[in-house]
Amino acid sequence: MKKLNRKTLVKTAIFAALAAALVIVSQFLNNYYLQIVIYIFMFAYFASAWNILSGFAGQFSLGHAIFIGIGAYTSTILYTQFGVSPWIGMLAGGVLAAALGILIGLPCFKLQSTYFTLVTIALANIMLLVVQSVRNIGSIQINAARGIMIPSVEGNHFTVMQFVDKKYYLYIICGLLAVCLAICQWIKTSKMGYQLAAVANNQEAAESLCVNSRRLKLKAMAISAFMCAVGGSFYAQLIMVCNPARLFAEALSDKLAIVAMLGGKGLVFGPLSGALIVESISQFATAKFANIQGLNLAIYGIMLIVCIRFFPDGILPIIQRQVGKLFRRKKEGSR
């Protein structure tokens, strides 16, 4: 237990130091580089939320864009059509997404893992087609494929989450990521985390020990969906538009899986490591080869192939092993 606490404290200290360094560095970055850093942390957040269900519980989802889109549309509709602050809409979208996640999980968790993955892909595509086709739900405007534009206000307005200076978006996403990582660490080291690991490794064996696997997976789905929806609200405010082709895209769901798998699926800090690699390469390639359509999708595919072939456990475990070897050598040299 002492070792676990020490490791947790070290990881927390490293993250806090990185966050503090970013706050300082952000004062000197222009808007372009700030945007890249914001996207890195945003996708680390999304992949961490995905990791709760697909990493800890072993239920591989390729449809989490549903929850990102639900959160984005809920907060945007509440703000643009009812005057509700995005901070409140963010929580409302999270609750709605969690409820939808439970409704999806009730029938789908009866399926084997491969079929569950296929169902999530199908549901994400169905949701995309529905949102692209529907103009109104009663008096609520969805605007179909055109989406919903978020009206801009002048100056820095914290209550409507709109800022001229992008460093404020960086502070918000850093805070959201810190909360997400803390929740992931708590789940990982709690009774729920150990039970989820048992279900992920061998569901039948876990159930023979009186573990309620279905209830555990529903909890993981609800938490994961809630957090994705909260991030979706932030995403909508960042880009100032709710576009179904962007928020409900299959490529977005795939990206979350690639980021988490490349960093280390099932590890608390794995998605953060993966986001640093994937989003940095993606942003660089997009800037250098902007005229090549679909380049980012090709990059994600290549990264996934390389990860599965050469780093099946992700990059972070390799880094941890190398750092461990370095510390052991130093200890041996000091004796």
C-alpha positions in Angstrom: 0.0 0.0 0.0 2.9 2.4 0.8 4.5 1.6 -2.6 1.2 2.4 -4.3 0.8 5.7 -2.5 4.4 6.6 -3.3 3.8 5.9 -7.0 0.6 7.8 -7.0 2.2 10.8 -5.3 5.1 10.8 -7.8 2.7 10.6 -10.8 0.6 13.4 -9.3 3.7 15.6 -8.7 4.9 15.0 -12.3 1.5 16.0 -13.7 1.3 19.1 -11.4 4.8 20.1 -12.5 3.8 19.7 -16.2 0.6 21.7 -15.6 2.5 24.5 -13.8 5.1 24.6 -16.6 2.4 24.8 -19.2 0.8 27.7 -17.4 4.1 29.5 -17.5 4.9 28.6 -21.1 1.4 29.6 -22.2 2.2 33.2 -21.5 4.8 33.1 -24.3 3.0 30.9 -26.9 1.0 32.4 -29.8 -2.5 31.3 -30.6 -1.5 28.6 -33.0 0.7 26.7 -30.6 -1.7 27.3 -27.8 -4.4 25.6 -29.9 -2.1 22.5 -30.4 -1.5 22.2 -26.7 -5.2 22.6 -26.0 -6.0 19.8 -28.4 -3.4 17.5 -26.9 -4.9 17.9 -23.4 -8.5 17.7 -24.7 -7.8 14.4 -26.5 -6.0 13.1 -23.4 -9.1 13.9 -21.5 -11.4 12.2 -23.9 -9.2 9.1 -24.1 -9.0 9.0 -20.3 -12.8 9.0 -20.2 -12.9 6.2 -22.8 -10.3 4.3 -20.8 -12.7 3.9 -17.9 -15.0 1.6 -19.9 -12.7 0.2 -22.5 -9.4 0.0 -20.5 -10.5 -0.8 -17.0 -13.7 -2.7 -17.8 -12.5 -4.3 -21.0 -15.6 -3.2 -23.1 -14.0 -2.0 -26.3 -16.1 0.9 -27.6 -15.8 2.6 -31.0 -18.8 4.8 -30.6 -17.9 7.2 -27.8 -18.4 10.1 -30.2 -22.1 9.7 -29.3 -21.5 11.0 -25.8 -19.2 13.8 -27.0 -21.9 15.0 -29.4 -24.7 14.7 -26.9 -22.7 16.9 -24.4 -21.9 19.4 -27.1 -25.4 19.7 -28.5 -27.1 19.8 -25.0 -25.0 22.7 -23.7 -25.2 24.6 -27.0 -28.9 24.3 -27.3 -29.4 25.3 -23.7 -27.2 28.3 -24.2 -28.3 29.5 -27.6 -32.1 28.8 -27.3 -32.7 29.1 -23.5 -29.9 31.3 -22.2 -28.4 28.8 -19.8 -24.7 29.1 -19.1 -22.5 26.4 -20.8 -21.2 25.6 -17.3 -24.6 24.4 -16.3 -25.3 22.9 -19.7 -22.1 21.0 -19.4 -23.4 19.1 -16.4 -26.9 18.7 -17.9 -25.3 17.1 -21.0 -23.2 14.8 -18.8 -26.3 13.6 -17.0 -28.1 13.0 -20.3 -25.2 11.1 -21.8 -24.8 9.0 -18.6 -28.5 8.1 -18.8 -28.1 7.2 -22.6 -25.0 5.2 -21.8 -27.0 3.1 -19.2 -29.8 2.6 -21.8 -27.2 1.4 -24.4 -25.4 -0.8 -21.8 -28.5 -2.6 -20.5 -29.0 -4.7 -23.7 -25.5 -4.4 -25.2 -23.5 -5.8 -22.2 -25.2 -9.1 -22.8 -23.1 -9.4 -25.9 -19.6 -10.7 -26.2 -16.9 -8.1 -26.4 -16.5 -8.2 -30.2 -20.2 -7.9 -30.9 -20.3 -5.0 -28.3 -17.7 -3.2 -30.3 -19.7 -3.7 -33.6 -22.9 -2.4 -31.9 -21.1 0.8 -30.7 -20.0 1.5 -34.3 -23.5 0.9 -35.6 -25.1 3.2 -32.9 -22.6 6.0 -33.6 -23.4 5.9 -37.3 -27.1 5.8 -36.7 -26.8 8.8 -34.3 -24.8 10.7 -36.9 -27.4 10.0 -39.6 -30.3 11.0 -37.3 -28.7 14.3 -36.2 -27.8 15.1 -39.8 -31.4 14.6 -40.9 -33.4 16.2 -38.1 -34.1 20.0 -38.3 -36.3 20.4 -35.3 -37.4 18.5 -32.2 -40.6 20.3 -31.3 -39.5 23.9 -30.7 -35.8 22.9 -30.4 -33.7 23.7 -33.4 -31.1 21.1 -34.4 -30.5 22.4 -38.0 -29.6 19.0 -39.4 -26.2 18.8 -41.2 -25.7 22.6 -41.0 -25.4 22.4 -37.2 -25.7 25.1 -34.6 -23.5 28.2 -34.6 -22.6 29.6 -31.2 -22.9 33.4 -31.2 -19.7 35.1 -30.1 -19.6 37.8 -27.5 -16.9 40.5 -27.2 -14.2 40.4 -24.6 -13.4 37.6 -22.1 -16.6 36.2 -20.6 -16.1 33.4 -18.1 -19.8 32.8 -17.6 -20.3 31.9 -21.3 -16.9 30.2 -21.7 -15.7 32.4 -24.5 -12.3 34.0 -24.4 -10.3 36.1 -26.9 -7.1 34.8 -25.2 -6.9 31.1 -25.7 -4.8 30.4 -22.6 -8.0 30.4 -20.6 -9.2 27.4 -22.6 -5.9 25.7 -21.7 -6.5 26.4 -18.0 -10.0 24.9 -18.3 -9.0 21.7 -20.1 -6.0 21.3 -17.7 -8.5 21.4 -14.8 -10.9 19.0 -16.5 -8.0 16.6 -17.2 -6.7 16.8 -13.6 -10.2 15.9 -12.3 -10.5 13.1 -14.9 -7.1 11.6 -14.0 -8.0 11.8 -10.3 -11.2 9.9 -10.9 -9.3 7.3 -13.0 -6.7 6.9 -10.3 -9.4 6.5 -7.6 -11.3 3.9 -9.7 -8.1 2.0 -10.6 -7.1 1.6 -6.9 -10.5 1.1 -5.4 -12.6 -2.1 -4.9 -14.5 -1.2 -8.1 -11.2 -1.0 -10.1 -10.1 -4.4 -8.9 -13.5 -5.9 -9.7 -13.5 -4.3 -13.2 -10.0 -5.8 -13.8 -11.3 -9.2 -12.8 -14.3 -8.8 -15.1 -12.1 -7.6 -18.0 -9.7 -10.6 -17.6 -12.3 -13.4 -17.0 -15.9 -12.4 -16.5 -17.1 -15.9 -15.7 -14.5 -16.4 -13.0 -15.3 -13.0 -11.5 -19.0 -13.8 -11.5 -18.3 -17.1 -9.7 -16.9 -15.0 -6.9 -20.2 -13.0 -6.6 -19.0 -10.0 -8.7 -22.0 -8.3 -10.4 -20.3 -7.8 -13.7 -23.3 -6.1 -15.4 -23.8 -3.5 -12.7 -20.1 -2.8 -12.7 -20.0 -2.2 -16.4 -23.1 0.0 -16.3 -21.3 2.1 -13.6 -18.2 2.4 -15.8 -20.3 3.2 -18.9 -22.2 6.0 -17.0 -19.0 7.6 -15.6 -17.3 7.3 -19.0 -20.3 8.8 -20.9 -20.7 11.6 -18.4 -17.0 12.7 -18.6 -17.0 12.5 -22.5 -20.2 14.7 -22.6 -18.5 17.3 -20.3 -15.5 17.4 -22.6 -17.9 17.6 -25.6 -19.4 20.8 -24.1 -15.9 22.3 -23.8 -15.1 21.2 -27.4 -18.2 23.0 -28.8 -17.3 26.2 -26.9 -13.7 25.9 -28.3 -14.7 25.6 -31.9 -17.9 27.8 -31.6 -20.1 25.4 -33.6 -22.0 22.1 -33.2 -21.4 20.3 -36.4 -22.6 16.6 -36.5 -20.0 15.5 -39.1 -17.3 16.7 -36.6 -18.8 15.8 -33.2 -20.5 12.4 -34.1 -17.8 11.3 -36.6 -16.6 7.7 -36.5 -13.1 9.0 -36.9 -13.4 10.8 -33.5 -14.3 7.6 -31.7 -11.5 5.8 -33.5 -9.0 8.5 -32.4 -9.9 8.0 -28.7 -9.1 4.3 -29.0 -5.8 5.0 -30.8 -4.7 7.6 -28.3 -5.4 5.3 -25.3 -3.9 2.2 -26.9 -0.8 3.9 -28.1 -0.2 5.4 -24.6 -1.2 2.3 -22.7 -4.8 1.0 -22.4 -5.9 0.4 -18.8 -3.2 2.7 -17.4 -4.2 6.0 -15.7 -1.6 8.1 -17.5 -1.5 6.0 -20.7 -4.0 8.3 -22.6 -2.0 11.4 -21.7 1.2 9.8 -23.1 -0.7 8.7 -26.2 -2.2 12.2 -26.8 1.2 13.8 -26.6 2.4 11.5 -29.5 -0.7 11.2 -31.7 -1.9 14.8 -31.6 1.5 16.3 -31.9 2.2 14.3 -35.1 -1.3 14.9 -36.4 -1.2 18.7 -35.9 2.3 18.8 -37.5 1.3 16.7 -40.5 -1.9 18.8 -41.0 0.0 22.0 -40.9 2.7 20.8 -43.4 0.4 18.9 -45.8 -2.9 20.8 -45.5 -3.8 20.1 -49.1 -3.8 16.3 -48.7 -7.4 15.2 -47.9 -7.8 12.5 -45.2 -4.1 12.5 -44.2 -5.0 12.5 -40.5 -7.1 9.3 -41.0 -4.1 7.7 -42.7 -1.8 8.7 -39.8 -4.2 7.3 -37.2 -4.3 4.0 -39.2 -0.6 3.7 -39.4 -0.2 4.5 -35.7 -2.7 1.8 -34.8 -0.9 -0.8 -37.0 2.5 0.1 -35.5 1.1 0.1 -32.0 -0.6 -3.3 -32.4 2.5 -4.8 -34.1 5.3 -3.4 -32.0 3.8 -1.9 -28.8 0.8 -4.0 -27.9 0.8 -2.8 -24.3 1.5 0.9 -25.3 4.4 3.3 -25.0 4.0 4.2 -21.3 5.0 0.7 -20.0 8.1 0.8 -22.1 9.1 4.2 -20.7 8.3 3.0 -17.1 10.6 0.0 -17.6 13.4 2.1 -19.0 13.1 4.6 -16.2 13.0 1.8 -13.6 16.2 0.3 -15.1 17.9 3.7 -15.0 17.1 4.2 -11.3 18.3 0.6 -10.4 21.6 1.3 -12.2 22.0 4.5 -10.2 21.3 2.7 -6.9 23.8 0.0 -7.8 26.4 2.6 -8.8 26.0 4.5 -5.5 26.6 1.4 -3.4 
